[in-house]
């Protein structure tokens, strides 16, 4: 399955919900993504909460855009990526 990094910009900042409210928000996003075969792996949030960098598995960038729209999330850029880490080399 192809992997992508999605950059999002939130001019006013993104609210990070804690506790049960956060669980419900995340579960809702995951459920809507699953309808289109999109898997949210994890996200990085800038210190000022105005940018996120989200890692997804999906067949196409269009599937990610579709689920982002359904989840009310902006998409600035989608980049197809591969993992490269120190353990890549034998």
Secondary structure, 3 states (H helix, E strand, C coil): CCEEEEEEECCCCCCCCCHHHHHHHHHHHHHHHHCCCCEEEEEEECCCCCEEEEEEECCCHHHHHHHHHHCCCCCCEEEEECCCCCCCCC
